[in-house]
Amino acid sequence: MGVDGEVVGSIGIGLCVFVGVTHDDAEAEADRLVDRLAGIRIMDDDEGVMNRSVQDVGGEVLVISQFTLYGDTSRGRRPSWLAAARPEQAEPLVERVVLGLRERGVGVTTGRFRALMSVELVNDGPATIMLEV
């Protein structure tokens, strides 16, 4: 992941996580997200079955704050961002997710909050999952 031509984050095996925060999210939602991300069994075991977590395989997590996940495209031709939390609310919650994963021993890399980022992703497998907590 790059910001202004500088690589600021990179991981090997693990999860690329786009985190969106809405107005009614609080520390409880951030903590539930940490539990889900650390423990969700979507990594292959020795038989190629999604039976291991990122913790089980010693993987890493790339956390990218992404307010555009709450873009409402149900009307008109331009998304509305009204459902996305303001940066003052969102940034501490995203940071709580990062710190919570690190406390569990998961390696975490992040982008820069409110920066224009260039993200390259190699999706090694069939899984792209949306987690709502």
N, C-alpha and C positions, 0 to 999 in steps of 0.2 A: 504494500500500500504506500502510495506516495503523496506528499504535500509539497507543492512548489518545487517539483523536480527532485526532492529528497525522499529516499526510502525511510519511512518512519515505523513501519511494522511489517513483519514477515513471520510466518509459521510454517512448520512442516506438517506432519499428520495432525489433524485436529478438526476444529469447527470454525467456520467463518460465521460470526453471529452479528446480524444487523439488529440493533436494539432501538425500538421506538417507545417513546414515553407519551402518555396522554394525561389529561388533566386530573383524573381521579387516581392515578398511580401514586404509590407512596412506598416507604421502606419495606412494607410487607410484600408488595409485588416484586420488588427487587430481590428480596431474600428468596422468594419462591422461584424466581428465575434462576438464581444461583443453584438451588437444589436441583432443578430440572436440567440445567446445562451440564452440571457435574455428573449427574447420574443417569441421564437418558441413554438407553442402550441402542445406539445406532452405528456403532463401529463393529466391523466384522471380527468374528472369532476365527479360530484355525480352520473351521469348516466353511467359512464364507457366509456365516449367518450373523445378522445384526444382533449381537448378544453381549457386546461390551460397551462400556462408557468411555468417554475421553479420559477419565481418571484411570480406568483399567488398562488402557493401552499406553499411558504416559504421554498422551497427546497434549496439544496446546489449543488455546482459543484466541482468535482474533476478534476483538470486540469493536464494532463500528457503530457509533451513535447515528441514527438515521430517522430524523423527524418526518421525512417524506413517506414513511410507512403509514402514517396517519393521513395521507392525502385522500380527500373525499372526491371521487370522480363521478358521483351519481347524478350530477346536474351540470349542464353547461359543458364548455370545452377546456376549462382551466381548473385544475384541482384546487380545492379549498384546504387550507392548512389549519383550520380552526380547532380540529380535534387534537392537534399536536401540542404538547406542553411547551410552555415558554422555556428558553434555555436555563433560566435561573432555577426552575424546578427540575428539568431533565438532567442537567449535568451532574448534580450530586447523586441522582439515582443510578445513572450509568456508572459513575465511579464506585458506587456501592456494589454493583454487580462485579466489577473488575476486582475490587478488594476481596469480596466474598469468594470468588474463584481462587484467588491467590492464597487465601487462608486455607483452602482445601488442598493446596499443593499443586494446583493446575497452573501451568505456565500461561501467562496472558500477555498479549501485545494489543495495543490500541492505536487508533488514529488520533487525530487532534480535533477536539470538540470545536464545532463551528468553522472548520476549515474545509475548503474545496479539496476533496480527496480523489485520487485516482486508484481504483481498486481492481486488481487482477485476481481471478479466482480459477483454480483448476478443480472442478467438481469431480473427485475421484469416486464415482459410484452413483447410484441412482437416487440418492436421498437429498431432497431439499424439503425441510419441514418448517412449518410455522407453529411456534409455541405461543399460546395465549395463557397468561397466568393471572 
